[in-house]
Structures are given as C-alpha cells and as structure tokens.
Amino acid sequence: MHNPDPTATAPPPPPPLPAPDLARAPETAAPRGAAPAGPAALAGEAVAGYLHEHAADFLRSLKLHGESGADTAAADRAARALRRSARRIGGTLHTFRPLLDPDWADGLRTELDWLSTTLAQEHACTSRLTLLLDALARLSGTVPVPHQATGATTTATTTVAGPLPAGAARAGALLERQLTLARTRAHSAALGALGSARFHALADAVTLLSSDLPLRPLAASRADAILPPVAADAERRLLEGAAALPLGRAGHPYNADALVPLLAESGPAPGEEAQDAPWHRVRRLLRLHRYALEVLEPLRPGGTPPALTRAGLLLDRHRDAAEAAGAAAAAARTPRIAPATAYALGILHADQRHEVEAARFAFQEVWPGSLAVRTRTP
C-alpha cells in the first residue's frame, strides 16, 4: 500500500481560514457556552453543544501538551487527545455541514484533518514496529498464537523451519532502523506543526467555536426534526460503502482475490492497495457515523450499538495489518539485503496479509448488514 515519504518536502500552508459569514444568519449564531441540548432544543444548539465540548477538550489537551516538557508519555497522551478532539470536531463539521456556514466549515475541517494526520504518524510508526516485531517473534518459534482479528488466543502454534530464525533477527533490526527513523521524522514534523503559524491559526479558530459558531437558518429548527435526517446521510453513505465490499467472498477466510473485479478496473495501482482502499473508506465512514450518533445522543440515548463498535475495532485491525504488510514489503525492497533477511520479510508480509483477510472474515460476521448476521436473526 502507499506509504508517504516522510522526507518529502511539505506543501506550503494553505491560505488563512475564511472568516465566518455571520451576516448570513446572525439570528442563529450559537451563544457562548451552549450546553448539549435535549429533544426540545434547536438543531443549532445541539450541534453547538457537541462542538463546544470537544473544542474545550482540544484546548485542554493543547495546554497539557505544552506543560508535558520532557515527559514523553504525557506528551503522547496529550497528542492522542488532541487528535481525538480534532477528529470529532472535523467529523461533525462534515456531517452537519447543512447547518453551518459551508466555507467556514470546509476550511476548518481541512485544517483539522491536516493536524490529525500529522500527529498520527509518530504513533503509527511505533505501533507498526511493535506489531511487526511481535509477529517476527511468533513466526520464529513455537508460541501460542493470539488471533489479531478476533482477540481470541488459541492453543495452535506456528513453527517456521528453514532460514527464518536466522533471517528474522536481521529483518527485525532492519525494520527497527527504518521505522525508528520514520518515527523520529514524524516526531519532528509534529513538533514543527504544533509550533507553526498554521497551527496557531487553527487553535484560534477552535477557540472561536465557543462563541462565534456560524449557523445557517436551518439550525433554528427543532433538533428532533432536523438532526436525525441529516445524520441519516452519514449512515446511508456507510451502508452503501459496506454494501460495495465483497462480504460474500470475505465469508471464506484467506481469499486474497476477494476484489478481483475491482483490480481489473483499478489501472496501475498495486493490487494490495486497490484491495484495501474500499475497506479503509468504510472505516472512515463508520467513524463519521459514530460521531453523528454521539451528537444525537440527547435525542436517542443508548450510545453506539455494540455491533458497530466491534466492526470499528476489526476495521482498525485491518488497517494496522495492511500497513504493517506494506512496511514489511518496503523493507524487503531494501538494496543488497541477505537472502535470508528477504525471505523472513516475505514470510512476515504474507503473515500480515493473512491477518488482513482474517479481519475481513470477522467483519462480515459481525456487520449488521451482512448475510451472516441476517441469517442468524430470528
């Protein structure tokens, strides 16, 4: 799959965020400190309450990051909280865009996506290295095998004969060098982003969410009449994306040709990347749907359905395994490595692609719209 080059020159920052056009609907501008609204509230108040809550989380996390100093664990926790708030604010701006000034919402969402993506790279490198080194240790000996897609630990063992034990050590050292370098560059990029004028403009824009949220006239309608239909669009996009997945083929584990028809139409894109892209898209759509349900919580208490939570975890594991397989393949392309090292990396790549297929298999069993679920429904 595609892995952006961390050494590539960063694009120039975009122009400043457009100023909110409060004149378009001054009578519906959100009051400062609006609280999450109940069923009888206005749609704008409900959305404003959710945005205010996560804007406060964003600014609190930023403060904690600045105070963390040399405490790398505290800085990592603060950065993850920043990403969490940024994703929820951006997702809400996307789903409930019909209630907001569109130019303002689009500009702020673009900047939040930039920040979330930049901050995620360091954590992704760390997690990927841990996953790959654990997999190498498992493949090099006889150990209990925890199934990554389901979380269940079985009594099965994996023993790989031949040159893998010898090549595994060198493969692990190569992966550690490459991913540690990528993590260092990602850390520098994150620090540079947090100290940039672009980020300070973004922080100022998030601060204004507590006072100057620009709403359109539609936001003056009752929340229970407006928000559910708007949120239903996010659910519809998710269901359409999931319906396009080859869930029937995913019902048979380890089918690497699950998207052969798509591959035939995908042009020069690498096979694995073309296979993985629709699943990554469904993961993003599921996340947007979950955020929309959080906004609707005052209207429809109950939280996210357990099946959606489980599906989201499986798609996270699918993404992690796909990216780990890509890292193993990239390491195997390193010039002048020993054949045993290349062999170990090839086995590691195949192992992670099997984890991808296992995650797809488990997903189709828990997905509410899948045939597997429908046939078990009384």
C-alpha positions as CSV (number, residue, x, y, z in Angstrom):
1,M,0.0,0.0,0.0
2,H,1.1,3.6,-0.3
3,N,3.3,4.9,2.5
4,P,4.0,8.7,2.2
5,D,7.7,9.5,2.2
6,P,8.4,11.3,5.5
7,T,11.3,13.1,3.9
8,A,9.2,14.7,1.2
9,T,9.1,18.4,1.2
10,A,5.9,19.6,3.0
11,P,3.5,21.5,0.8
12,P,3.1,25.2,1.5
13,P,0.4,26.1,4.1
14,P,-3.0,27.0,2.6
15,P,-4.3,30.5,2.8
16,P,-5.8,31.5,6.2
17,L,-9.2,30.1,7.1
18,P,-12.1,32.1,5.7
19,A,-13.8,34.3,8.3
20,P,-17.2,33.1,9.2
21,D,-20.0,34.9,7.3
22,L,-22.1,35.6,10.4
23,A,-24.2,38.0,8.3
24,R,-25.8,35.1,6.6
25,A,-27.7,34.1,9.7
26,P,-26.9,36.4,12.6
27,E,-30.0,35.4,14.5
28,T,-28.9,31.8,14.8
29,A,-25.3,32.3,16.0
30,A,-24.7,30.0,18.9
31,P,-24.5,31.5,22.4
32,R,-21.2,31.2,24.3
33,G,-21.1,28.1,26.4
34,A,-24.1,26.4,24.9
35,A,-24.8,23.0,26.6
36,P,-25.8,19.8,24.9
37,A,-29.4,20.1,24.1
38,G,-32.4,17.8,24.7
39,P,-35.2,16.8,22.3
40,A,-37.0,20.1,22.5
41,A,-33.9,22.2,21.7
42,L,-33.0,23.8,18.4
43,A,-30.7,21.9,16.0
44,G,-28.1,24.6,16.2
45,E,-27.9,24.3,20.0
46,A,-27.4,20.6,19.8
47,V,-24.6,20.8,17.3
48,A,-23.0,23.7,19.1
49,G,-23.1,21.9,22.4
50,Y,-21.2,19.0,21.0
51,L,-18.7,21.2,19.2
52,H,-18.1,23.3,22.3
53,E,-17.5,20.2,24.4
54,H,-14.8,18.9,22.1
55,A,-13.3,22.4,21.4
56,A,-12.8,22.6,25.2
57,D,-11.1,19.1,25.1
58,F,-8.9,20.3,22.3
59,L,-7.7,23.4,24.1
60,R,-7.2,21.4,27.4
61,S,-5.1,18.8,25.5
62,L,-3.1,21.5,23.9
63,K,-2.4,23.0,27.3
64,L,-1.3,19.6,28.7
65,H,0.9,19.1,25.7
66,G,2.7,22.4,26.3
67,E,3.1,21.5,30.0
68,S,4.4,18.0,29.4
69,G,8.0,19.1,28.9
70,A,10.4,16.1,28.8
71,D,7.7,13.7,29.8
72,T,7.2,11.8,26.5
73,A,4.4,9.7,27.9
74,A,2.4,12.7,28.9
75,A,3.1,14.4,25.6
76,D,1.9,11.3,23.7
77,R,-1.3,11.2,25.8
78,A,-1.9,14.8,25.1
79,A,-1.3,14.4,21.4
80,R,-3.7,11.5,21.2
81,A,-6.3,13.5,23.0
82,L,-5.7,16.4,20.5
83,R,-6.3,14.0,17.6
84,R,-9.4,12.6,19.2
85,S,-10.9,16.0,19.6
86,A,-9.8,17.1,16.1
87,R,-11.4,14.1,14.5
88,R,-14.7,14.6,16.3
89,I,-14.9,18.3,15.5
90,G,-14.0,17.7,11.9
91,G,-16.4,14.8,11.5
92,T,-19.2,16.9,13.0
93,L,-18.5,19.8,10.6
94,H,-18.6,17.3,7.7
95,T,-21.9,15.5,8.7
96,F,-23.8,18.6,9.9
97,R,-22.5,20.9,7.2
98,P,-26.1,21.8,6.1
99,L,-26.5,23.7,9.4
100,L,-23.2,25.6,9.2
101,D,-21.6,28.2,7.0
102,P,-20.1,25.9,4.3
103,D,-16.9,27.9,3.5
104,W,-16.0,28.2,7.2
105,A,-16.8,24.6,8.0
106,D,-14.8,23.3,5.0
107,G,-11.8,25.4,5.8
108,L,-11.7,24.4,9.5
109,R,-12.3,20.8,8.6
110,T,-9.3,20.8,6.2
111,E,-7.0,22.2,8.9
112,L,-8.2,19.7,11.5
113,D,-7.6,16.8,9.1
114,W,-4.1,18.2,8.5
115,L,-3.4,18.3,12.2
116,S,-4.8,14.9,12.9
117,T,-2.9,13.2,10.1
118,T,0.4,14.9,11.1
119,L,0.1,13.9,14.8
120,A,-0.9,10.3,13.9
121,Q,2.3,9.5,12.1
122,E,4.5,9.1,15.1
123,H,2.1,6.8,16.9
124,A,1.5,4.8,13.7
125,C,5.3,4.1,13.3
126,T,5.5,3.0,16.9
127,S,2.5,0.7,16.7
128,R,3.6,-0.7,13.4
129,L,7.1,-1.6,14.7
130,T,5.7,-3.3,17.8
131,L,3.2,-5.3,15.7
132,L,5.9,-6.4,13.2
133,L,8.5,-7.4,15.8
134,D,5.8,-9.3,17.8
135,A,4.9,-11.1,14.6
136,L,8.5,-12.0,13.8
137,A,9.0,-13.4,17.3
138,R,5.9,-15.5,16.8
139,L,6.9,-16.8,13.4
140,S,10.4,-17.6,14.5
141,G,9.4,-20.1,17.2
142,T,6.7,-22.2,18.7
143,V,4.4,-19.9,20.7
144,P,0.7,-19.5,21.5
145,V,-0.9,-17.6,18.6
146,P,-3.4,-14.8,19.6
147,H,-5.8,-14.2,16.7
148,Q,-5.4,-10.5,15.9
149,A,-8.8,-10.3,14.1
150,T,-10.9,-11.7,16.9
151,G,-8.8,-11.3,20.0
152,A,-9.1,-14.9,21.0
153,T,-6.0,-16.8,22.0
154,T,-5.9,-20.4,20.7
155,T,-3.6,-23.3,21.5
156,A,-2.4,-23.5,18.0
157,T,1.3,-23.0,17.4
158,T,3.3,-21.6,14.5
159,T,6.7,-23.1,13.7
160,V,8.6,-21.9,10.6
161,A,11.5,-24.1,9.6
162,G,14.4,-23.2,7.4
163,P,16.3,-19.9,7.3
164,L,13.6,-17.7,9.0
165,P,15.1,-17.8,12.5
166,A,18.5,-16.6,11.1
167,G,16.9,-14.1,8.9
168,A,14.3,-12.9,11.4
169,A,16.9,-11.2,13.6
170,R,18.3,-9.2,10.7
171,A,14.8,-8.5,9.4
172,G,13.8,-7.2,12.8
173,A,16.9,-5.0,13.0
174,L,16.2,-3.6,9.5
175,L,12.6,-2.8,10.4
176,E,13.6,-1.2,13.6
177,R,16.1,1.1,11.9
178,Q,13.6,2.1,9.2
179,L,10.6,2.6,11.4
180,T,12.6,4.3,14.1
181,L,13.9,6.8,11.6
182,A,10.4,7.3,10.2
183,R,9.1,7.8,13.8
184,T,11.9,10.4,14.5
185,R,11.0,12.3,11.4
186,A,7.3,12.1,12.3
187,H,8.0,13.4,15.8
188,S,10.0,16.4,14.3
189,A,7.1,17.1,11.9
190,A,4.6,17.0,14.7
191,L,6.6,19.4,16.8
192,G,7.1,21.7,13.8
193,A,3.4,21.6,13.1
194,L,2.4,22.5,16.7
195,G,4.8,25.4,16.6
196,S,3.7,26.8,13.3
197,A,1.6,29.8,12.4
198,R,-0.7,27.5,10.6
199,F,-1.5,25.6,13.9
200,H,-1.9,28.8,15.9
201,A,-4.5,30.0,13.4
202,L,-6.2,26.6,13.8
203,A,-6.2,26.9,17.6
204,D,-7.7,30.4,17.3
205,A,-10.4,29.0,15.1
206,V,-11.2,26.2,17.5
207,T,-11.3,28.8,20.4
208,L,-14.0,30.7,18.5
209,L,-16.2,27.6,18.4
210,S,-17.3,28.5,22.0
211,S,-18.6,31.9,20.9
212,D,-18.9,32.5,17.1
213,L,-20.3,29.3,15.6
214,P,-21.7,30.5,12.3
215,L,-25.1,28.7,11.7
216,R,-27.5,28.8,8.8
217,P,-31.2,29.4,9.1
218,L,-31.9,25.7,9.1
219,A,-30.2,25.5,12.5
220,A,-33.2,27.4,14.0
221,S,-35.5,24.4,13.6
222,R,-36.2,21.8,16.2
223,A,-33.4,19.3,16.8
224,D,-35.6,16.3,16.7
225,A,-36.9,17.3,13.2
226,I,-33.6,18.2,11.6
227,L,-30.7,16.3,13.1
228,P,-31.9,12.7,12.5
229,P,-32.4,13.2,8.7
230,V,-29.0,14.9,8.4
231,A,-27.3,12.2,10.4
232,A,-29.1,9.6,8.3
233,D,-27.0,10.7,5.3
234,A,-23.8,9.6,7.1
235,E,-25.5,6.2,7.8
236,R,-26.6,5.9,4.2
237,R,-23.0,6.5,3.0
238,L,-21.7,3.9,5.4
239,L,-24.3,1.3,4.3
240,E,-23.5,2.0,0.6
241,G,-19.8,1.7,1.2
242,A,-20.2,-1.6,3.2
243,A,-22.6,-3.0,0.5
244,A,-19.9,-2.5,-2.1
245,L,-17.5,-4.7,-0.1
246,P,-17.2,-8.3,-1.2
247,L,-18.7,-9.6,2.1
248,G,-19.7,-12.9,0.4
249,R,-16.1,-13.6,-0.5
250,A,-14.9,-12.4,2.9
251,G,-17.1,-15.1,4.3
252,H,-14.5,-17.6,3.1
253,P,-11.3,-16.8,5.0
254,Y,-8.0,-16.0,3.3
255,N,-9.2,-15.2,-0.1
256,A,-6.5,-12.9,-1.5
257,D,-8.5,-12.5,-4.7
258,A,-11.5,-11.1,-2.9
259,L,-11.6,-8.0,-5.1
260,V,-10.5,-9.4,-8.4
261,P,-13.2,-7.5,-10.3
262,L,-12.1,-4.2,-8.7
263,L,-8.4,-5.0,-9.5
264,A,-9.3,-5.4,-13.2
265,E,-10.6,-1.9,-13.3
266,S,-8.1,-0.2,-11.0
267,G,-5.4,0.5,-13.6
268,P,-1.8,0.6,-12.5
269,A,-2.5,0.7,-8.7
270,P,-0.8,-2.0,-6.7
271,G,-3.0,-5.0,-6.1
272,E,-3.0,-4.8,-2.3
273,E,-3.6,-1.1,-2.2
274,A,-6.6,-1.5,-4.6
275,Q,-8.0,-4.3,-2.4
276,D,-7.5,-2.3,0.9
277,A,-8.9,1.1,-0.2
278,P,-12.6,0.2,-0.1
279,W,-12.2,-1.2,3.4
280,H,-10.3,1.9,4.6
281,R,-13.1,4.0,3.2
282,V,-15.7,2.1,5.2
283,R,-13.6,2.5,8.3
284,R,-13.7,6.3,7.8
285,L,-17.4,6.3,7.1
286,L,-18.1,4.2,10.2
287,R,-16.2,6.7,12.3
288,L,-18.3,9.6,10.9
289,H,-21.4,7.6,11.6
290,R,-20.3,7.0,15.2
291,Y,-19.7,10.7,15.7
292,A,-23.1,11.6,14.3
293,L,-24.6,9.1,16.8
294,E,-22.8,11.0,19.6
295,V,-24.4,14.2,18.5
296,L,-27.8,12.5,18.5
297,E,-27.3,11.0,22.0
298,P,-29.5,13.6,23.7
299,L,-32.3,12.7,21.3
300,R,-31.7,9.0,21.1
301,P,-30.0,7.7,24.2
302,G,-28.2,4.4,24.1
303,G,-24.8,5.1,22.6
304,T,-23.2,3.3,19.7
305,P,-24.6,-0.2,19.1
306,P,-22.2,-2.9,20.2
307,A,-22.1,-4.4,16.6
308,L,-20.8,-1.1,15.3
309,T,-18.2,-0.8,18.0
310,R,-17.0,-4.3,17.2
311,A,-16.9,-3.6,13.5
312,G,-14.9,-0.5,14.0
313,L,-12.3,-2.4,16.0
314,L,-12.0,-5.0,13.3
315,L,-11.5,-2.3,10.7
316,D,-8.8,-0.7,12.8
317,R,-7.0,-4.1,13.0
318,H,-7.5,-4.5,9.2
319,R,-5.8,-1.1,8.7
320,D,-3.0,-1.9,11.1
321,A,-2.3,-5.3,9.4
322,A,-2.4,-3.8,5.9
323,E,0.0,-1.0,6.8
324,A,2.3,-3.5,8.6
325,A,2.3,-5.7,5.5
326,G,3.2,-2.6,3.4
327,A,6.1,-1.8,5.8
328,A,7.4,-5.4,5.5
329,A,7.2,-5.2,1.7
330,A,9.1,-1.9,1.7
331,A,11.8,-3.3,3.9
332,A,12.2,-6.3,1.6
333,R,12.9,-3.9,-1.3
334,T,16.0,-2.5,0.5
335,P,19.0,-3.0,-1.8
336,R,21.7,-5.6,-1.0
337,I,20.0,-7.4,1.9
338,A,20.8,-11.0,2.6
339,P,18.5,-13.7,1.0
340,A,17.6,-15.0,4.5
341,T,16.5,-11.5,5.5
342,A,14.4,-11.0,2.4
343,Y,12.9,-14.4,3.0
344,A,11.9,-13.5,6.6
345,L,10.4,-10.2,5.4
346,G,8.4,-12.1,2.7
347,I,7.0,-14.5,5.3
348,L,6.2,-11.5,7.6
349,H,4.4,-9.8,4.7
350,A,2.4,-12.9,4.0
351,D,1.5,-13.3,7.6
352,Q,0.2,-9.7,7.8
353,R,-1.8,-10.2,4.6
354,H,-3.4,-13.2,6.3
355,E,-4.3,-11.0,9.2
356,V,-6.0,-8.6,6.7
357,E,-8.1,-11.5,5.4
358,A,-8.9,-12.7,8.9
359,A,-10.1,-9.2,9.9
360,R,-12.3,-9.1,6.8
361,F,-13.7,-12.5,7.6
362,A,-14.5,-11.4,11.2
363,F,-16.0,-8.2,10.0
364,Q,-18.6,-9.8,7.7
365,E,-19.7,-12.0,10.7
366,V,-20.5,-9.0,12.9
367,W,-21.6,-6.4,10.4
368,P,-25.3,-5.7,10.9
369,G,-26.0,-5.7,7.1
370,S,-24.1,-8.8,6.3
371,L,-25.6,-12.1,5.2
372,A,-24.0,-13.8,8.1
373,V,-25.9,-11.6,10.6
374,R,-29.2,-11.7,8.7
375,T,-29.3,-15.5,8.6
376,R,-28.8,-15.7,12.4
377,T,-31.6,-13.2,13.1
378,P,-34.8,-14.9,14.2
